[in-house]
Amino acid sequence: AQTVTQSQPEMSVQEAETVTLSCTYDTSESDYYLFWYKQPPSRQMILVIRQEAYKQQNATENRFSVNFQKAAKSFSLKISDSQLGDAAMYFCAYRSSVNDMRFGAGTRLTVKP
Amino acid sequence: DVKVTQSSRYLVKRTGEKVFLECVQDMDHENMFWYRQDPGLGLRLIYFSYDVKMKEKGDIPEGYSVSREKKERFSLILESASTNQTSMYLCASADRGRTEAFFGQGTRLTVV
């Protein structure tokens, strides 16, 4: 099965600063999707951003952007102008052609005022 | 607005009980998933279903079974609950293909 690795259990950022969360994955497939989800204390999983593997252009959603390096199997999330509401658990996820979906262990982001 | 609903937000059960966790989606999605979330381990896939009555084991199926008799409903069954099954359980659904999954609000199960 494919594996997703998030090597940073915790990260901290000052409000208004930029932070990057790391994710690597292992797969033999060439066509897949990658996702970043946010889980605030409410526990509801919220999609932050998605990236299609066949697209070379990095996805961007307002203050959130990714750095997708397909050859390196790396998919990092950059949060610009961090806000207090960005504090949450962030999960990287991979979805392949066989329809299942795998997640990493998560990174807990703290935003300091 | 898309919706995935889990039957309970909090549940306390006794060791040895048979436990049913129910999940309903209203988006006509083919795929449904059950995950277990534990600190430091992230979301681990227990089972997923790609069609009615069809299921595939995930990474940690031991001690669990599932049922999908209707497209909108996916049940997770703990045949004989044990204390090591105390955890957060998340249900999700998704369209066929490489699209995102939509999640329920989670069930925090405590087995005593």
Boltz contact constraints between the chains, C-beta under 6 A:
constraints:
  - contact:
      token1: [A, 33]
      token2: [B, 98]
      max_distance: 6.0
  - contact:
      token1: [A, 35]
      token2: [B, 100]
      max_distance: 6.0
  - contact:
      token1: [A, 43]
      token2: [B, 106]
      max_distance: 6.0
  - contact:
      token1: [A, 44]
      token2: [B, 105]
      max_distance: 6.0
  - contact:
      token1: [A, 45]
      token2: [B, 103]
      max_distance: 6.0
  - contact:
      token1: [A, 47]
      token2: [B, 100]
      max_distance: 6.0
  - contact:
      token1: [A, 50]
      token2: [B, 100]
      max_distance: 6.0
  - contact:
      token1: [A, 95]
      token2: [B, 98]
      max_distance: 6.0
  - contact:
      token1: [A, 99]
      token2: [B, 31]
      max_distance: 6.0
  - contact:
      token1: [A, 99]
      token2: [B, 50]
      max_distance: 6.0
  - contact:
      token1: [A, 100]
      token2: [B, 48]
      max_distance: 6.0
  - contact:
      token1: [A, 101]
      token2: [B, 101]
      max_distance: 6.0
  - contact:
      token1: [A, 103]
      token2: [B, 42]
      max_distance: 6.0
  - contact:
      token1: [A, 103]
      token2: [B, 43]
      max_distance: 6.0
  - contact:
      token1: [A, 104]
      token2: [B, 42]
      max_distance: 6.0
  - contact:
      token1: [A, 105]
      token2: [B, 41]
      max_distance: 6.0
  - contact:
      token1: [A, 105]
      token2: [B, 42]
      max_distance: 6.0
  - contact:
      token1: [A, 106]
      token2: [B, 42]
      max_distance: 6.0
